[in-house]
Amino acid sequence: MSLLEHSPRFSENDAQQFVMDLYGIRASAESLPSERDQNFLMDAASGGRFVFKIANALEERAILETQNQTMLHLARHVTFCPQVVTTKSQDQET
């Protein structure tokens, strides 16, 4: 089975519940286009906005960890790039 055939298919309500459960953030969700993952634009009740990414289950963990490490590295040097947000349990979900 290819990555594209195995893309996640969650609802906006699912994304809202995941974000509440994992991050403790109440937010509305709007689906964003994506090829192999599933992304949502989240508008937090507190006023912030962020992208919530649900990775494809067939994606290699090393790829996801590399993406997170790249964002962490860039965040130490510039302020205008996406940043990794840890869960309530302080995990960097990948």
C-alpha positions as CSV (number, residue, x, y, z in Angstrom):
1,M,0.0,0.0,0.0
2,S,1.4,3.4,-0.9
3,L,1.7,6.4,1.3
4,L,-0.9,8.3,-0.7
5,E,-3.4,5.5,-0.4
6,H,-2.9,5.4,3.4
7,S,-3.4,9.2,4.1
8,P,-5.2,9.9,7.4
9,R,-8.8,10.8,7.2
10,F,-10.0,12.5,10.3
11,S,-12.7,15.0,10.7
12,E,-12.3,18.6,11.9
13,N,-14.1,17.5,15.1
14,D,-11.5,14.8,15.6
15,A,-8.7,17.3,15.2
16,Q,-10.3,19.6,17.8
17,Q,-10.6,16.7,20.2
18,F,-7.0,15.5,19.6
19,V,-5.7,19.1,20.2
20,M,-7.7,19.4,23.4
21,D,-6.6,15.9,24.7
22,L,-2.9,16.2,23.7
23,Y,-2.2,20.0,24.2
24,G,-5.0,21.2,26.4
25,I,-5.9,23.8,23.8
26,R,-9.5,24.5,22.8
27,A,-9.5,25.4,19.1
28,S,-11.6,25.3,16.0
29,A,-10.2,23.3,13.1
30,E,-10.2,23.9,9.3
31,S,-8.9,21.3,6.9
32,L,-5.8,22.2,4.9
33,P,-4.7,20.5,1.7
34,S,-2.0,17.8,2.0
35,E,-0.7,15.0,-0.1
36,R,0.3,12.3,2.4
37,D,-0.5,13.7,5.8
38,Q,-3.5,15.5,7.2
39,N,-3.2,19.1,8.3
40,F,-5.6,21.4,10.1
41,L,-5.4,25.2,10.7
42,M,-6.3,25.5,14.3
43,D,-7.7,28.8,15.7
44,A,-7.3,28.7,19.5
45,A,-9.9,30.2,21.7
46,S,-7.0,32.2,23.3
47,G,-6.3,33.8,20.0
48,G,-3.3,31.9,18.6
49,R,-3.2,30.0,15.3
50,F,-1.2,27.0,14.4
51,V,-1.1,24.0,12.1
52,F,-1.9,20.5,13.6
53,K,-0.4,17.8,11.5
54,I,-1.5,14.1,11.6
55,A,1.3,12.1,10.0
56,N,0.7,9.2,7.7
57,A,1.0,6.0,9.6
58,L,3.2,4.5,6.9
59,E,5.7,7.4,7.1
60,E,9.1,6.4,8.4
61,R,9.6,7.8,11.9
62,A,13.1,9.0,11.0
63,I,11.5,11.4,8.4
64,L,9.1,12.8,11.0
65,E,11.9,13.2,13.6
66,T,14.1,14.9,11.0
67,Q,11.3,17.4,10.3
68,N,10.9,18.1,14.0
69,Q,14.7,18.5,14.5
70,T,14.9,20.8,11.5
71,M,12.2,23.1,13.0
72,L,13.8,23.0,16.4
73,H,17.2,24.0,14.9
74,L,15.7,26.8,12.8
75,A,13.7,28.1,15.8
76,R,17.1,28.7,17.6
77,H,18.2,31.0,14.8
78,V,15.1,32.7,13.3
79,T,11.6,33.6,14.6
80,F,9.6,33.3,11.4
81,C,9.5,29.6,10.9
82,P,7.1,26.9,12.3
83,Q,7.9,25.6,15.7
84,V,7.4,22.2,17.3
85,V,4.9,22.3,20.2
86,T,5.1,19.7,22.9
87,T,2.1,17.9,24.3
88,K,0.9,18.3,27.8
89,S,3.1,15.4,28.8
90,Q,6.1,17.2,27.2
91,D,6.4,14.8,24.3
92,Q,7.4,15.9,20.8
93,E,4.7,14.0,19.0
94,T,5.9,12.7,15.7
